[in-house]
Amino acid sequence: MLRLQIWRRNIKVNPVAKASFFKYPVLTRPGRMDNEAYVGGVEPLHGPDAWNLFQASADGDVSRVRTLLRGDPRLVNAQYWYQFPIHMAVRQNRPDVVRLLLENGADPGQSRYTYNSWDKLLVTARVRGFEEIGELLVGEMATRFSYDDKFVDLADSIRAEDMVKIDSLLGAAPELIGKADALGNNPLHLAAITRNVDLIECFFALGADLEACRADGRRPIHVAIDGDYWFRSGDLPKKAIQDPWVVVNYLLDLGAEVDLGMHCMMGDVEQVAIILAADPTAGDRLDSARTSPLYRAARAGQMKVVELLLSYGADPARPEDLAPSGRALHEAAGRNDIGMAELLLARGADPAADVDSSGDCFSISGFNHPKGCRRMRQLLMDYGARQTLDLCRSEMKELLESGVAVREEAIAQIFRSNDEELLDAFLRSHGTVVAKMVPGDIWGGENLPSPSVLQRFLHCGLDVRRANWIGCTFLHVAAEKGSVELAAALLAAGAELEAVELETGATPLGVAVSAERTKMVAFLLERGADPDRPTGMTWATARTRAHQLKDSSIRENFESWDGPGPR
């Protein structure tokens, strides 16, 4: 591994120029939020206003935040990339804004897959030393779902099915039976996730709440059938119950409430009909987990229930969790259920509907049924769907020449292919989008352009100093991937060496250190990057990140580095 001799040099940098480097880049509003009917959660919102709330929250502009919420209170839970305005306020240490957002119903528990929920916000506040914000979050979490710091050991023991430790912890602190972790999981949620009916019986007998909603709105019966993003079926021990319905039925025997969605999944046509007759709008309402009855019925293949819901006016394109255009058709396509798909499409389902991290209806059909998807795909195309993912070369060229707007995933496919002819076709037909590109459009994953391709982008107006919505620049991405050649080309084109990204507070050097990109770290230091930036944010500096690494030459070299800044 390269020894970083350069780190031992006393690098001299103009202090005035250096001070000017410490700044957050101008954030770029995500293109999707240009839409006046933007859907990031489960309701269409005015995208520009939603973005204004994100920015005002980051800036600590209490007056602006209050004005925007008066205009539309729903903006408080505008979601983009698993995050909400409250995430911006927490990271920037804006306690007054955090308090105002919470008072107006800010609910990070709605983060898709609980990916950026209360737990990460609390960690952020504590790591950065934002004590007032940490106290605000803990108080709100305790009120909303009985969060308790001391519950973590019990949660770990339940996941590990350590009966001795569970008994010891509850014996010493019996009140923990009514508490929850930072995602709102109480003992019954965790027992249902691990499919341990013995623990379910034990916790229920001790008084655990069978109907408690965790942070994302799911009750124990929901997680029994839906599972959990952080503990999946592959994490279950071999001896675990394989059929989740066994756990569901066990919870039902204990008296768990059956909502409309669960009746739909169970195919209880008679009970669904009774509920809809009493309240015809019930079929178009989301449950506490923000999922629709149609999705539940379609997922379970309950055709008669789907027909009944549609007859009462349920909208198959109604936004719901993970699915801005509805999820029922995606489920039918994924099961290759032609009859159900025909019915849903005839009633207004979006043929191009996609589900977060699961592709669109067209792609999921081919993924699940590679040899039997032709009829389904033709049906979707009859209603206007187009294949935009995993295209062959000729199909991609045809798509580009058609002038149709190309999805980000398709653009990424072009750059992965290293096909000069496809790149030429893209720049001819879509070259105007290059000037608006930000990290995340095509630069995610391994989709890094070569220096020669970068030059072509520059000729089309690419701004290498342009940051995305969270402050990540192209140089951050190159640093994370360890592409020294690309980083050199970006710096030559004017990239900002010390730009600070909001989510982690990292400069490109900090990103390289965390990714353990040894050669990149040496390169950036040689170019003058300061390991003690950003000033006043010790937790975020490259030096701090290096000291947190285990068994790394980067850490060893930082310990002997003789550059500027505190040791």
C-alpha distance (Angstrom), angle and dihedral (degrees) to the residues before:
residue distance angle dihedral
M1 . . .
L2 3.79 . .
R3 3.79 114.0 .
L4 3.76 109.2 -136.6
Q5 3.78 101.2 -134.9
I6 3.78 89.9 160.7
W7 3.79 90.1 68.4
R8 3.76 89.2 69.2
R9 3.77 93.0 60.1
N10 3.76 121.5 99.8
I11 3.79 97.8 -118.1
K12 3.79 111.7 -157.0
V13 3.77 119.3 -151.9
N14 3.79 129.7 178.1
P15 3.83 102.2 -100.7
V16 3.80 94.1 -147.3
A17 3.78 93.1 50.2
K18 3.77 89.8 43.0
A19 3.78 92.5 54.3
S20 3.78 90.0 53.3
F21 3.80 89.3 56.8
F22 3.81 93.3 65.2
K23 3.74 103.1 86.8
Y24 3.74 140.1 107.2
P25 3.79 113.3 -106.5
V26 3.78 119.3 -114.9
L27 3.79 103.8 -88.5
T28 3.79 118.7 -124.9
R29 3.78 118.5 -136.0
P30 3.81 108.4 -121.6
G31 3.78 111.7 -107.6
R32 3.78 91.3 -124.7
M33 3.80 89.2 61.3
D34 3.79 91.1 60.3
N35 3.79 84.5 80.1
E36 3.80 117.1 99.2
A37 3.81 87.7 -147.4
Y38 3.79 97.5 45.6
V39 3.81 115.7 168.3
G40 3.79 116.6 -161.8
G41 3.77 96.0 141.5
V42 3.79 125.2 16.0
E43 3.81 101.9 -59.3
P44 3.81 132.6 61.8
L45 3.80 109.4 -112.3
H46 3.78 135.3 -179.2
G47 3.80 99.3 -91.9
P48 3.82 98.9 -153.4
D49 3.81 90.9 49.9
A50 3.79 90.4 48.5
W51 3.80 89.9 52.5
N52 3.80 90.8 47.2
L53 3.80 88.3 56.6
F54 3.81 90.9 51.1
Q55 3.80 89.8 52.5
A56 3.80 95.9 42.9
S57 3.80 89.4 50.6
A58 3.80 91.3 52.2
D59 3.81 91.0 47.0
G60 3.80 93.5 49.1
D61 3.80 91.0 -123.3
V62 3.81 99.1 159.3
S63 3.80 94.0 176.6
R64 3.80 92.7 52.5
V65 3.79 91.9 46.2
R66 3.80 90.7 51.4
T67 3.82 92.3 48.6
L68 3.80 93.3 50.1
L69 3.80 92.4 48.8
R70 3.80 91.1 49.6
G71 3.79 87.8 55.2
D72 3.81 93.1 50.8
P73 3.83 120.1 -3.4
R74 3.82 90.0 -164.9
L75 3.80 90.2 71.1
V76 3.80 88.7 79.1
N77 3.81 88.0 79.3
A78 3.78 98.8 39.3
Q79 3.79 103.1 143.3
Y80 3.78 129.8 -152.1
W81 3.79 124.6 169.8
Y82 3.82 91.5 -12.7
Q83 3.81 92.0 -53.7
F84 3.80 138.8 103.7
P85 3.81 137.4 -159.2
I86 3.81 88.7 -89.5
H87 3.80 89.7 64.3
M88 3.80 89.8 60.2
A89 3.81 91.9 48.8
V90 3.80 94.0 48.6
R91 3.81 94.3 49.1
Q92 3.78 92.7 49.1
N93 3.82 93.0 46.4
R94 3.81 96.6 -115.8
P95 3.83 102.3 155.8
D96 3.81 94.7 170.0
V97 3.79 90.6 54.6
V98 3.81 92.2 44.7
R99 3.81 89.6 52.7
L100 3.81 92.3 48.1
L101 3.80 93.0 48.2
L102 3.80 92.2 49.1
E103 3.80 91.0 48.8
N104 3.80 87.7 54.1
G105 3.79 94.8 51.5
A106 3.79 104.8 -90.1
D107 3.79 105.0 177.4
P108 3.81 116.1 -174.9
G109 3.79 86.9 174.7
Q110 3.80 85.7 82.4
S111 3.80 90.3 69.3
R112 3.79 107.2 128.5
Y113 3.81 111.6 -96.3
T114 3.84 85.6 -0.2
Y115 3.79 81.7 -86.1
N116 3.81 96.4 147.1
S117 3.77 102.4 18.3
W118 3.80 135.6 140.9
D119 3.79 92.0 -63.6
K120 3.80 94.8 64.4
L121 3.79 92.8 42.9
L122 3.80 90.2 54.6
V123 3.81 92.0 48.3
T124 3.81 89.8 49.8
A125 3.80 92.6 52.0
R126 3.79 93.1 47.4
V127 3.80 97.5 44.2
R128 3.78 90.6 50.2
G129 3.78 94.1 45.5
F130 3.81 95.5 -116.7
E131 3.80 94.3 151.7
E132 3.81 98.5 170.6
I133 3.78 92.0 52.1
G134 3.79 91.1 45.7
E135 3.79 90.4 54.7
L136 3.81 91.3 48.2
L137 3.79 91.5 52.2
V138 3.80 95.4 45.9
G139 3.80 91.5 49.6
E140 3.79 92.5 49.9
M141 3.81 93.3 45.4
A142 3.79 91.2 50.7
T143 3.80 90.8 50.5
R144 3.78 96.4 45.4
F145 3.79 102.6 41.2
S146 3.83 108.9 -0.6
Y147 3.79 96.2 -101.6
D148 3.80 115.6 -173.4
D149 3.82 126.3 -179.9
K150 3.79 89.9 -142.8
F151 3.81 92.1 60.2
V152 3.81 93.7 77.0
D153 3.82 95.3 84.3
L154 3.79 91.2 50.3
A155 3.81 91.0 48.3
D156 3.81 91.5 52.1
S157 3.79 90.7 48.3
I158 3.81 92.3 51.3
R159 3.80 92.1 50.8
A160 3.80 89.3 48.7
E161 3.83 90.9 44.5
D162 3.80 88.9 -130.9
M163 3.79 98.1 166.1
V164 3.80 95.0 -178.6
K165 3.79 93.5 54.5
I166 3.81 92.7 42.6
D167 3.80 89.7 54.6
S168 3.80 91.4 46.8
L169 3.81 95.0 49.0
L170 3.80 94.8 47.1
G171 3.78 90.7 44.3
A172 3.80 90.9 55.1
A173 3.81 95.4 40.5
P174 3.83 111.3 18.7
E175 3.81 90.6 172.8
L176 3.83 88.7 74.2
I177 3.80 88.7 79.3
G178 3.81 86.7 76.6
K179 3.80 96.6 44.2
A180 3.80 134.6 86.9
D181 3.78 142.3 -153.1
A182 3.81 125.7 -108.6
L183 3.81 91.1 -79.9
G184 3.79 91.9 50.6
N185 3.81 96.3 -105.9
N186 3.79 109.5 153.5
P187 3.84 121.5 -167.0
L188 3.81 92.2 -85.6
H189 3.81 93.2 51.1
L190 3.79 90.1 53.1
A191 3.80 94.0 44.9
A192 3.81 89.7 50.1
I193 3.81 91.8 48.8
T194 3.81 90.7 51.7
R195 3.84 90.2 42.4
N196 3.77 93.0 -128.7
V197 3.80 106.4 151.9
D198 3.81 92.6 -179.5
L199 3.80 89.7 60.7
I200 3.80 90.8 44.0
E201 3.80 89.7 55.9
C202 3.80 91.8 45.6
F203 3.81 95.8 48.4
F204 3.80 92.9 44.6
A205 3.80 90.1 52.5
L206 3.81 89.5 50.9
G207 3.80 91.1 54.4
A208 3.81 105.8 -96.7
D209 3.81 111.1 162.4
L210 3.80 110.7 -102.7
E211 3.82 92.3 -165.0
A212 3.81 100.5 42.1
C213 3.78 114.2 135.0
R214 3.76 114.9 -140.2
A215 3.82 121.5 -144.4
D216 3.81 93.9 -74.2
G217 3.80 93.0 48.0
R218 3.79 96.7 -104.5
R219 3.78 120.2 138.7
P220 3.83 121.9 -152.1
I221 3.81 90.1 -93.6
H222 3.81 89.8 55.1
V223 3.79 95.4 52.0
A224 3.80 89.6 45.8
I225 3.81 89.8 64.3
D226 3.82 100.9 25.2
G227 3.79 98.4 42.6
D228 3.79 122.8 -152.2
Y229 3.79 132.1 -79.8
W230 3.81 92.3 -135.6
F231 3.82 96.9 44.2
R232 3.78 112.0 36.0
S233 3.78 134.4 -179.4
G234 3.80 89.1 -93.4
D235 3.80 88.8 60.7
L236 3.79 92.5 58.4
P237 3.80 118.2 105.4
K238 3.81 115.5 -109.1
K239 3.79 91.2 -109.6
A240 3.82 92.3 56.7
I241 3.79 122.1 114.9
Q242 3.80 106.9 -88.7
D243 3.80 99.6 -159.9
P244 3.84 110.9 68.0
W245 3.80 90.7 -159.1
V246 3.80 88.8 69.9
V247 3.80 87.4 63.8
V248 3.81 92.2 43.1
N249 3.80 91.2 53.2
Y250 3.80 90.7 47.6
L251 3.81 90.1 54.6
L252 3.80 89.9 47.3
D253 3.80 90.1 53.3
L254 3.81 87.9 55.1
G255 3.80 89.3 54.6
A256 3.80 103.9 -95.1
E257 3.79 112.9 170.7
V258 3.80 116.8 -107.2
D259 3.80 111.1 -143.6
L260 3.80 125.5 -164.8
G261 3.79 93.0 -91.3
M262 3.79 92.6 55.2
H263 3.82 91.0 47.1
C264 3.80 86.6 53.4
M265 3.79 93.1 50.9
M266 3.79 91.0 48.7
G267 3.80 91.4 51.5
D268 3.79 93.2 -121.7
V269 3.81 95.1 161.2
E270 3.79 94.1 170.3
Q271 3.81 94.7 54.4
V272 3.81 92.4 42.7
A273 3.80 88.9 52.9
I274 3.81 91.4 50.8
I275 3.81 91.8 50.9
L276 3.81 93.4 47.4
A277 3.80 93.3 46.3
A278 3.80 89.4 54.9
D279 3.82 93.3 43.4
P280 3.82 114.9 15.0
T281 3.82 91.6 -172.3
A282 3.81 94.1 57.7
G283 3.79 92.0 89.1
D284 3.78 91.6 63.2
R285 3.80 97.0 48.2
L286 3.78 124.6 95.9
D287 3.78 121.9 -125.3
S288 3.80 125.2 -124.1
A289 3.81 89.1 -79.8
R290 3.83 89.7 53.2
T291 3.81 94.4 -113.5
S292 3.80 124.6 132.4
P293 3.81 128.8 -122.2
L294 3.82 87.9 -124.6
Y295 3.78 91.4 57.8
R296 3.79 91.0 49.1
A297 3.79 92.3 50.0
A298 3.81 94.5 44.1
R299 3.78 92.2 47.9
A300 3.80 90.3 56.0
G301 3.81 93.4 43.1
Q302 3.80 92.9 -117.4
M303 3.81 99.8 159.6
K304 3.81 97.0 173.6
V305 3.79 91.0 51.9
V306 3.81 91.1 49.2
E307 3.81 89.8 51.8
L308 3.80 90.7 49.5
L309 3.81 94.0 49.0
L310 3.80 91.8 48.8
S311 3.81 91.2 49.0
Y312 3.81 87.7 59.7
G313 3.79 92.2 51.1
A314 3.81 103.4 -96.4
D315 3.81 108.2 167.8
P316 3.83 113.6 -131.4
A317 3.81 89.7 -161.7
R318 3.80 94.7 54.0
P319 3.84 110.1 128.3
E320 3.79 115.5 -110.6
D321 3.77 139.2 163.0
L322 3.83 111.4 -45.5
A323 3.81 91.5 -2.7
P324 3.84 121.4 78.9
S325 3.83 91.0 -174.8
G326 3.78 99.7 37.8
R327 3.78 130.5 -82.4
A328 3.80 107.0 -127.0
L329 3.81 97.0 87.1
H330 3.79 91.3 47.1
E331 3.81 88.4 55.6
A332 3.80 92.1 48.9
A333 3.80 91.5 47.6
G334 3.78 91.0 48.0
R335 3.81 90.0 54.5
N336 3.83 91.6 42.7
D337 3.82 89.2 -123.5
I338 3.81 101.6 163.7
G339 3.80 96.2 179.7
M340 3.79 94.4 52.2
A341 3.80 92.2 43.6
E342 3.81 91.0 52.1
L343 3.79 90.7 51.3
L344 3.81 94.1 47.9
L345 3.80 93.6 46.3
A346 3.79 91.1 49.5
R347 3.82 88.2 54.6
G348 3.79 95.4 51.6
A349 3.80 107.1 -84.1
D350 3.80 113.6 160.5
P351 3.83 107.8 -110.4
A352 3.81 89.2 -154.6
A353 3.82 95.2 48.8
D354 3.77 113.0 142.6
V355 3.79 134.7 -165.5
D356 3.78 122.2 -142.2
S357 3.82 110.0 -89.3
S358 3.82 91.7 -6.8
G359 3.80 103.2 82.7
D360 3.78 126.9 -127.2
C361 3.80 129.6 -58.6
F362 3.80 92.1 -89.4
S363 3.80 95.1 51.4
I364 3.82 97.3 42.1
S365 3.79 89.9 52.7
G366 3.80 91.2 56.1
F367 3.78 94.1 40.6
N368 3.81 94.7 53.5
H369 3.81 96.4 35.1
P370 3.83 108.6 25.9
K371 3.81 93.3 165.5
G372 3.78 99.3 36.2
C373 3.79 106.8 39.8
R374 3.81 100.8 94.3
R375 3.81 97.0 98.1
M376 3.80 93.0 45.0
R377 3.78 92.8 48.2
Q378 3.79 91.9 47.8
L379 3.80 90.0 50.6
L380 3.80 90.7 51.6
M381 3.81 91.1 48.6
D382 3.81 90.5 49.5
Y383 3.81 86.0 62.1
G384 3.80 93.9 46.9
A385 3.80 106.1 -86.3
R386 3.80 119.0 142.6
Q387 3.75 130.0 -163.2
T388 3.80 107.1 -113.5
L389 3.80 100.7 158.9
D390 3.81 132.5 67.6
L391 3.78 92.7 8.9
C392 3.77 122.4 171.0
R393 3.80 117.2 -119.5
S394 3.81 96.2 -94.3
E395 3.81 92.3 45.8
M396 3.79 91.5 50.7
K397 3.79 91.6 49.3
E398 3.80 90.5 49.4
L399 3.80 90.8 49.7
L400 3.80 91.8 51.6
E401 3.79 93.2 47.6
S402 3.81 91.3 49.8
G403 3.80 90.1 68.8
V404 3.80 92.1 -130.7
A405 3.81 114.9 146.9
V406 3.79 107.8 -94.8
R407 3.80 121.7 -136.1
E408 3.78 119.6 -120.3
E409 3.80 90.4 -114.2
A410 3.80 90.9 56.4
I411 3.80 91.5 49.4
A412 3.79 88.9 51.1
Q413 3.81 88.7 52.7
I414 3.80 89.6 55.8
F415 3.77 92.1 55.1
R416 3.78 93.7 44.7
S417 3.79 89.3 55.6
N418 3.84 94.5 59.0
D419 3.80 85.4 -147.5
E420 3.81 109.0 156.8
E421 3.81 92.9 -162.3
L422 3.80 92.6 53.7
L423 3.80 90.4 45.9
D424 3.81 89.7 52.1
A425 3.81 90.1 49.8
F426 3.79 91.1 49.8
L427 3.80 94.3 49.4
R428 3.81 91.1 47.4
S429 3.79 95.0 50.5
H430 3.81 102.2 28.7
G431 3.79 104.6 19.4
T432 3.79 92.2 122.7
V433 3.81 91.1 68.8
V434 3.81 91.6 62.4
A435 3.81 93.2 78.6
K436 3.81 89.3 58.0
M437 3.79 96.9 46.3
V438 3.78 118.5 124.9
P439 3.80 131.9 176.4
G440 3.77 108.2 -70.7
D441 3.80 96.7 39.1
I442 3.80 94.8 87.5
W443 3.77 103.2 -27.2
G444 3.77 98.2 81.4
G445 3.80 125.1 105.8
E446 3.78 111.2 2.9
N447 3.80 95.0 -28.6
L448 3.80 97.7 119.2
P449 3.79 118.2 147.4
S450 3.77 121.3 -129.9
P451 3.82 116.7 -113.4
S452 3.81 88.9 -103.1
V453 3.81 91.4 54.0
L454 3.80 89.0 45.9
Q455 3.80 88.9 57.1
R456 3.79 89.6 54.2
F457 3.79 89.7 50.8
L458 3.78 90.3 50.4
H459 3.80 90.1 54.1
C460 3.82 87.4 53.9
G461 3.81 91.7 53.9
L462 3.81 104.7 -91.5
D463 3.83 111.1 168.2
V464 3.81 107.9 -147.1
R465 3.81 91.0 -165.8
R466 3.79 92.0 57.1
A467 3.81 112.7 114.3
N468 3.76 128.1 -158.3
W469 3.81 125.7 -119.3
I470 3.82 93.0 -73.2
G471 3.80 97.8 42.0
C472 3.80 99.1 -98.3
T473 3.82 111.9 146.8
F474 3.78 131.3 -161.3
L475 3.80 88.6 -103.7
H476 3.81 90.3 56.9
V477 3.81 88.6 55.9
A478 3.80 94.3 47.2
A479 3.81 89.3 48.3
E480 3.79 92.6 51.2
K481 3.81 92.1 50.3
G482 3.79 93.6 44.0
S483 3.81 96.6 -123.7
V484 3.81 101.6 154.6
E485 3.80 91.7 173.6
L486 3.79 92.4 56.1
A487 3.81 92.5 42.7
A488 3.80 89.9 54.6
A489 3.80 90.6 50.5
L490 3.81 91.5 48.6
L491 3.80 92.8 50.3
A492 3.79 90.2 48.0
A493 3.80 87.6 54.1
G494 3.82 91.9 52.5
A495 3.80 105.3 -90.0
E496 3.82 115.4 168.1
L497 3.81 109.6 -106.3
E498 3.81 96.5 -159.9
A499 3.81 102.8 34.3
V500 3.81 111.2 148.4
E501 3.78 120.4 -137.8
L502 3.82 113.8 -144.7
E503 3.79 102.7 -140.4
T504 3.80 97.1 58.0
G505 3.80 100.5 10.9
A506 3.80 88.9 -125.7
T507 3.78 130.8 150.1
P508 3.82 116.4 -148.5
L509 3.81 87.3 -93.9
G510 3.79 90.7 53.5
V511 3.79 90.2 50.6
A512 3.81 91.3 50.5
V513 3.80 91.3 50.3
S514 3.81 93.2 50.4
A515 3.81 90.0 48.4
E516 3.82 89.0 47.8
R517 3.80 92.4 -126.7
T518 3.79 96.8 163.9
K519 3.79 98.8 -176.5
M520 3.80 91.9 44.6
V521 3.80 91.3 51.9
A522 3.80 90.5 52.0
F523 3.79 91.3 47.3
L524 3.81 95.2 50.3
L525 3.78 92.6 46.6
E526 3.78 89.9 51.2
R527 3.80 88.3 52.8
G528 3.80 89.6 55.0
A529 3.80 104.6 -94.5
D530 3.79 111.5 161.2
P531 3.83 115.3 -133.1
D532 3.81 89.9 -155.1
R533 3.79 96.0 60.9
P534 2.96 136.6 143.0
T535 3.79 93.2 54.3
G536 3.79 114.9 -131.2
M537 3.81 92.7 17.7
T538 3.80 102.0 90.3
W539 3.80 92.2 163.7
A540 3.82 89.9 61.9
T541 3.80 103.2 44.8
A542 3.77 123.8 113.2
R543 3.80 89.2 -120.3
T544 3.81 92.1 57.2
R545 3.79 90.7 46.1
A546 3.80 90.8 51.2
H547 3.79 91.8 51.9
Q548 3.81 89.5 53.1
L549 3.80 93.0 57.9
K550 3.79 119.8 100.3
D551 3.81 123.2 -135.7
S552 3.79 93.4 -11.0
S553 3.79 130.5 145.2
I554 3.80 86.1 -144.0
R555 3.78 89.8 63.6
E556 3.81 92.1 45.3
N557 3.78 92.7 51.9
F558 3.78 93.7 45.9
E559 3.78 90.1 54.9
S560 3.80 89.4 59.2
W561 3.79 96.8 35.6
D562 3.79 113.2 126.1
G563 3.79 101.8 -162.9
P564 3.81 130.8 121.8
G565 3.77 124.2 -65.2
P566 3.82 134.4 55.2
R567 3.80 118.8 -41.9
